[in-house]
Amino acid sequence: MKKSFVILAVILQLIVLAYMAGEREYVQRNGKVIHLRTAPIDPRDMFRGDYVRLNYEISRIPVSRLKGVDSAGELKKGAKIYVSLKEGPNGLYELMEAGLEKPTSGIYLTGRMPYRYRTLHASNPIWIKYGIEAYFVEQGKGRVIEKQRGNWAGVQIPLEMEIALGPGGKAVIRGYRWSPLGIGLTVLRGLQRNQPDQQAPRSATVQLTLANASDKPLAIVNLPNYCSFALEPVPWARQQWKLAHNPCEEGLPSDVDVVTLAPGQQKRFDFDFSSDRWLVEANGPVKQIGTLDGSEQFRLVYRPPDEAASRHLRQKDIIWHGYMASRVFHGRGQID
């Protein structure tokens, strides 16, 4: 009798595994295809062959995007969470909102809480796993992907993962493509926590690089006063800082604002955060970002005019549209 139970248990396990494999195959072949931006991390697993570990832009959900969640007690370990998406430029999908109730329409992914949350706070974003955090590749190819991606010190080219969506928001990786635009951030002038000379700059100067990572000419738009770039606090900042003096006005770009990059060519932009252009406020005194607490971090985001605003430009057909965020940094020059 005992032997029969063991055999039955083994058979049931095989049936479950076969069902899971069949479900993945069905979704991969027949699911709706979307693209999600990410970057690889550790490219090698010595026990399972080459693979690329992935974090997605939607892997961390700001608390402000959680809908219908009143307390941290609802976010239990293993709980399902549904993440609604919207399509942006270049076929990339972006976060709309997340919640515990399954959406009745639209595009969404079903994720799970990897651990329990004790509190809900704006400075503590919600981590979500979707089952698409590892992409296995041929032996040796993981290192090739990692090399092409770039390193922390230079220009990085984001991976855009091709995801098939099945019923109930199940996601399966089908492949990947490279973003045609790469981005890098380096410190030109960093600062110590306490500057002895009060007349000295209180914030760092950084250099942001945009690079054509494609095999065709690509154009970017550099609006006057750096108005193609935004200084945005991270979702987990304690306060949502905004620019105190924003010189940018609504209007259409001109042909002189367009910069055409040949394949492999780069364009660099210097940002001095001690200047009035980048002073910030949050319901209080105006400050330099270098004087803020270490938890107040930012990104520089390249966000050119959209296609509708660029139709009159001579190079409209090769202008890259969308948004591209830099690595996280603090105003004194520390880069994560």
N, C-alpha and C positions, 0 to 999 in steps of 0.2 A: 504493500500500500504506500509506504513511504517513498519507494522508488518511483511509483506512478505519479505522486505529487511533484517530485523533482523534475521528472520528464515534462509534466504539464506546465510547470513554472518556466522551464527553458523554452518550450514551444510558445508560450504566451509572450515571453520577452522577444523572441524572434519575430513574432507577428507584429508587436509594437514597433520594433526597429524597422521592419519592412514597410509598415504604414508610414512612419516618419520619413523614410527615404523616398517613398513614392510621393508623399505630399510635397516634399521639397522639389522633387523633379517636376511635378505638375506645375507648381508655382513658378519655377525657373523657366519653364517653356511657355506658360500661358498667362502669367501675371502681368499687370500693368507695369511698365518700365519707367522709373524715375531716376534722377541723379541726385546724390547727396555729397556735399563737399566735406572732405576730411583730410587728414595727413597721417602717414604711417608713423608708427613708433618703433618698437623693437622688431627687427626683421627676421629673427631666427629663433627657432625652438628646437633644441638639439634632440628632443625626444620624438617630435612629430614632423620633422622636416621643415623646410622653409615656409614661412608665413609672414604676413604683415599684420600687426595689431593696429586697430583703428579706433580713433576717437572722432566722433562726428560733431558738427556744429550743434546738432540737436541732442547730443549726449548729456549736456547740462542745461536744464530748464530753469530760467529765472522764476522765482516764486510769484512774481507779478503776472506770469503767463498761466499759472494754475487756476483753473476754473472749477468751482463747486467743491473745493477742498477747504474745509473750515478749521481743521486741526491736524497736527502732525500725526496724531494717533491713527488717522485714516491711511497714512502712507506706511503700511507694514511691509516687512521684508517679503519679497516674492509677489506682492500685489501687482495686478495688471494696471497699466496706465496707458491711456490712448493719447497719441500726439498727432494733432491735425496739422496738415501742411498746405502750403500754397505754392504755386509755380512762379518762379522768378525768371529773370533773363538767363539765356543760355540753357534753358531746360533744367536749371537747378531748383530744387524745392527747399523752401524755408519754413521755419516754425511759425505757426499761427497761435495755437494754444494747446494746453494739455489738461487732462482731467481723468477721473475714474469712471465716467460714464461713456459707453461706446457711442461714437458719433453716428447719427442717422444718415449722413450724407458727406460727400467730399472725400479727399484723400487723407488717409491716416495710417500710422504705424502703431502696432501694439508692442509696448515694452514692459519691462518688469522692474520693480524696485530692488536693487541689489542688497540693500540693507534698510533697517528701520530708521525713521527720523523721529527725534524727540521734540524738536521745535521747528516752527516755520519762521524763517527770518530772511529778509531781503539780502543779507550778506552771506547766505548759505544756499546756493542753488541746488536743485534736485538732480542727482545723477540717475540716468536710466540706461538699462541694457536692452538691446533689441535682438540679440542673437546673431548680429552681423559684425561683430567686433574683431573677427579674425578672417583674413583672406589667405588661403593656402595657394602657393605657387610652386612651379617646378624647382627642383633642387638648384640652389645657387642664384635664383632669380630674385629672391628677397633682397639680397645685397644690392643688386642692380637697381631695384626700385628705390631703395633707401638712398643710393648715391644720386639718382636722378632727382629725387625729392629735394636734395640740398641739405645743409646743416644749419644749426642754430645761429652760427656766426655770419652766414651769408644769405643769399636769396633762396627762398623756399618756394617750390612749385606744388600747390595743393593737388591731391588726388581727388577725383570726382567719381565716386563709386556708382556703378550701374546696379540698381536694385529692382528686383521684381517683387511686386506686391500681390499677395493672395487674399482670399476671403478672411475677414476678421483682422486685417492689418498685418498678417504674417509677412516677414521680409526675408528674401533670399538674395545673396550676392550673385550677379551674373558676370561681372567684369569691372573694368575701370577705364578711365581716360584721364589725361593730364589737363589741368587748367592751362589755357593759352597764356595766362598772365601769372607771373611770379612776383613775390613781394619779399623785401628784406628790411630789417631795422637794425641800425648800429648807433652807438653813442659816440658823438664827436666831443662833447664836453660833459663829463659827469661831475656831480657835486657830493661833498661830504654832508653828513646829517646836520652838522652845525658849522656854518661858515663864520669865521671870526670877523671878517669885514662885512658890516651890514650894508655897505654900498655895493658889494659884489653881487653878481647874478645869483638868484635863489633857486633857479631851475636849470635843468639840463638843456643841451642842444643835441638833437638826434638827426640822423639822416635816414630817410625812407627811400627805398629803391623799388621801382617798378621795372619788370623785365619782360620782354617778349619771349615766351617759352615755346612758341609755336614755330612751324616751318614756313609761315607766310607773314607778310607785313601786317602789323597791328598798330592801331592808333589809340592814344589816350587823350583825354581832355584836361588841360591844366588851366582852370578858370583863374582870373585875377584874384589876388589876395588869398591864395591857397583855398579857394572856395570849392574845389573838387574834393577837398579833404575835410573830414570831421574829426574832432577830438571827442571821443565817447567814453564815458566811465563804464567799467565792467559791470555786469548785472549784479555782482555780489558786493559792489561798493556800499559803504554805509550811507552815503548820500549820493543822489543823482545830480552830479555837477553839470552845469551848462555854461557856455561862454558868456562872459559879462559884456563883451563888446564884439558883436558879430557884424563885420563890414559887408557881408554877402547880401546881395539884392537879387530879387527874381529877375530873370531875363534870359535870353537865348545866347548860347555860346557863339563865338565867331570863329572863322577859319584860322585866325592867328592863335587861338587857344589850343589848337589840335597839334599834337606831337606824334609823328609817325615813327615807329620803331621797326627796324629790320629784324629778321630772326636772330635771336641772341643779344640784341641791343638792349641797353638799360638807360633809364632816366632817373636821376637822383634829385631829391628835394630835401633841403635843410629846414628844420623847425627849431627856432629858438624860443623855448617856452618861458623865458623871462620877459618877453616882449608883451606889450599890451594886447596884441592880437589874440593871445592864448590865456588871458586871465579868466578865471572861472568864479562862479558863485553858486550857492545853494541855500537860498533863503537867509542870507547873512552877508558878512563882509566879502569883498572881492579879494581873491587870493591868487598867488602863483601856485601851480600844481606841485612845485618842488617843496613847498612849505607844508603840504598836507601830510596827514598820518600815513604810515606805510601801507595801510589797508586800502587806501584810496588810489586805485590803479586805473589805467586808461588804455585805450587802443587808438591808433590813427587808422581811420577808415577811408579808403579811396572809394568815392561814390560819384561817378561822372553823371552829366545830364543823361536822361533816358533817351530811347530811340525817337520818341515823338518830338523832343526838343532838339534833336540833332539832324532832322531830315533835310535841312537846308544846307548842311555842310558838305564840302566837296569830298571829304573822306568818310562820309557817313557809312559806307558799306564795310569798312574795316575797323570802325570804332568798337572797342570792347565796352560792353554795358554790364551793369550789375554792381556788386560791392566787393571789396577785398580788404580784410582787416589785418592789421599788423599783429605781432606778438604783444603780449601784455607788458606794460612798463609803468614805473613810477616816475614822477616828475623830477626826481633827483638823478635819474638815469639808470636805475636798476631794471634789467629786462628779464622776464621769466622765460 
